[in-house]
Amino acid sequence: MRLELVPRGDVPGFVRLLAPIAAVATAILIGGLVVALMGRSPAAALDVYFLQPLGDSWGLQEVALKMIPLVLIAVGLSFCFRANLWNIGAEGQFVVGAIVGSILPLALHGAGAGPWVVVAALVMGAIGGALFAMIPAILRVTLGVSEILTSLMLVYVAQLGLDWLVRGPWRDPKGFNFPQSVMFESSAQLPPLIEAGRLHAGALAAIVVVLAAWFILSRTLFGYGIRVSGEAPKAARFAGFDANRLVVAAFAISGALAGLAGIIEVTGQIGQLKPTISPGYGFTAIIVAFLGRLHPVGILFGAFAISLTVIGGENAQIMLKLPLDLTTVFQGVLLACVLAADALVTNRVRIVRTVRA
């Protein structure tokens, strides 16, 4: 006896809309059960994880700050995933974008350059991420190498390169031997959106990227080619779309947005290069992309949910003595629930009895 998934007919739109809501509710129930088994109150955990971060301006700003890199990276990944391409190396592209974008602020440190420095840094960061993402794309279209392996392995190259830079040629000589660069000048940092607040102009960039991605994917021939090449590759070839060009273009966009996220993170709230500029944004953004069903607007909601759990997880570590790793576990459970909900909405389970010879 085995289980098979059989495609359903037309699924009503409201059912598809309710599926992620049911998935989130199921994930919360599972998380509450785990918290209860750990001897803590599920109600208290729910309050700390999901309600308290929204109770004041500081919490809302922190959630928004976490959302910025997740939204940018996840939107870029959606271009690849929609085309059935698996860019698993956004973390490395994030790091390279931060490195390349930091060249100008570090080179002009102390020279009194104007606000154009931060604009140039953002452009250079996006270019750096795009070029780094082109490596697995070119290897795939020329040699047929799996982009999953190459993009993932390049993450370690980027991280080790950053570590070498901040411990070597870019280390702050007055930094007490800590692995970090000098602090960027104010002209090389993104301006705050709120006076005496931490939220910076990178939030506006994230919103612009979401709107631009929505327009490209839903209103342009290129976006149509991305969708068709992922859903029906043969149909895409018959329609005249060049598969290799789509691969390169999708990876370039994905890498550019990951690199932009990297330099925004550095010029926004960190203000310098250090080995710990990312807590794993590139990998977490994969969860965000699928939570948002690879739709730019949906990604906003997915990033909000994940960012809320991150801030709530930090609070729970202090207030409830819960391990921070529990947040990562919950994010994985949430992704599994969303994917299962999508599969069950699109297909029905059929039991097939096998006949023994």
Buried (B, 14 or more C-beta within 10 A) or exposed (E): EEEEEEEEEEEEEEEBEEBBEBBBEBBBEBBBEBBEEBEBEBEBBBBBBBEBBEEEEEBBBBBBBBBBBBBBBBBBBBBBBBBEBBBBBBBBBBBBBBBBBBBBBBEBBEEEBEEEBBEBBBBBBBBBBBBBBBBBBBBBBEEEBEBBBBBBEBBEBBBEBBBEBBBEEBBBEEBEEEBBBBBBBEBBBBEBBEEEBBBBBBBEBBEEBBEEBBEBBEEEEBBBBBBBBBEEBEEBEEEEBBBEEBBBBBBBBBBBBBBBBBBBBBBBBBBBBBBEBBEEBBBBBBBBBBBBBBBBBBBBBBBBBBBBBBBBBBBBBEBBEBEEEBBBBBBEBBBBBBEBBBEBBBBEEEEEEEEEE
